[in-house]
Amino acid sequence: MAAKTPGDMSESRFLTIAEVAAQMRVSKMTVYRLVHSGELPAVRVGRSFRVTEDDVNEYLRKSFYSAG
């Protein structure tokens, strides 16, 4: 089994903006804002964007905060 290199996307699962919005329970416009601001990395495919599932999970992990 080959070692995974930093740029290796062979095992990445790509999600559409609508799928990301559904997973995060936000609107598609919110996801577009995150992509355009650079907070959520995305790949442009034609006129649409794809976001890796790993990037969504990393964004959510970094967004947690403790209240109180």
Residue, then its C-alpha position, 0 to 999 in steps of 0.5 A: m500500500a502506497a503512502k498518502t502524499p500531501g497532494d493526493m486526492s485519490e481517496s477524497r470524496f467531493l461534495t457539491i455545494a448543496e451537499v455541504a449545505a445539507q450536511m452543515r444545516v446552512s443555506k447554499m449561500t452561506v457555503y458560497r460565502l465560505v468558499h469565496s472568502g477562502e474559509l472553506p477550500a474548494v475546487r472549481v469544476g466548470r461553473s460549479f464548486r466541489v468541496t472535499e468531505d475532509d475539508v468540511n470536517e476540518y472546518l467544522r472541527k476548527s469552528f467549535y468553541s466552548a461557551g460559558 
